[in-house]
Amino acid sequence: ASGTIDSTGKIRIIEELLTSDEIDAVITHGNGHIGFWKEGYPKGMLHMIRDEVLTIRGAYEVSQKYQKPVIVGNMLTMVESQAVKEQIENGYRVFHRLDDMADTLYAMYSYYRRKN
């Protein structure tokens, strides 16, 4: 779905999940477009990279709105994708490995249980 749904659609899906009383958190993974911005990049590729940035930021915005965790994963690391690199540098956490995402979510849940 990553190539057929734009960032607005992806965020709407995440937001719809977060509105459910049956869902406490969302893990999103599978997004990502390889490459770095440079002059002469095909317009279509620039659009995909910008869409990736909007998806990462939007996921964190809806997480704050609904006060439920959204763990953002990407199939590319910060050395493979300028969008991922820039978002990490701007303070957004973007995971690469699914096990790291699950461990982080479990740690958040464990902390929540101890606190409450």
N, C-alpha and C positions, 0 to 999 in steps of 0.2 A: 504493500500500500504506500510505501514511502515515496515512490515515484509518481503515483497517481493522485495523491491527496496533498494539497498545499498546506502550509503551516496553519492557516485558519481552520481548516478541516481537522487537522491533527489535534489542535488545541481544543476544539469543540468536543471531540471524542473524549479526551482526557477530562474535560470539565464535566461532561455528562456522567462519566464514571464517578467522579468525586462527589456529585450531588446525591449519590445513592447512600442510604444508611447501611447498606451491606458491604460497602467497600471502604477500607480505612486508609489505603495507600495505593499508588499506581507506580508501576515500573514500566518505563517506555524504553524500547531498544530497537535498533535496526535502522535508525536514521543515519544519514551521512553521505557526503559527497567529497570525493578525494580531490585534492588540489589546493593551490594557493592563488590568490588574485594577482594578476599581472596584466599589463597592457596587452591587448590583442586576444584576451580570453573570449571565447564565443559567448554571445549574450545569454544564450540558454543556460550555460554553466554558471554565469554570474547570478542569474535568477535562482538557481538551485542552491548556491552557497548562501545567498541572502535568506532564502526560505529556511535553510537549516538554522541560521542564527535566530530567526523569528520563532522557530519551533522550540529551541533551547530556552530562550528568554520567556516565551509564553507559558511553557510548562511550569517554570518557577513562579510566574505571576499567578496562575490559577492555584498553585499549591498554597501560596500565601492567602489568596482570597478565601479558600475553603478550609484553611488550617489543617490540611492533610498532606502528608509527604508525597512528593512526586520525585522519583529517582530517575534521572535522565541518563540514558546510555547511548552510546554511539559506536558503530562498528569500526570507526577509525580513531586513531590516537591523535594527539596534538601535533605530532610530526608528520602526519599524513593529511591533515585537514586544517586549513586556515580558519574555518568557522569554529572548529573545536578549540584550536589554540587561542583565538581571540576571546572566546567566551570564558575559558578557564582563566585567562589573564584578567578578565573583568570581574572575577569572583564567582562565576557560575560553576558548580561542580558538574562535570561530565565524566561519566564512567565509561570504561572500555570493556571490562570483563564482567560477565553476568554474575560470577561468584562474589566479586567485590560489591556489586549492587545488592545482592541478597544479604551479605554480611552487614552492610550498612543499614539496611532496613531492619534486620534483626536487632542490631545494636540500638537503634532508635526505639524499637518496640520494648526491648528489655529495660531501657532507661525509663520509658513511659510507665511501665508496670511498677518499677521500684518507686517512682515518684508519686504515683497515685495508689 
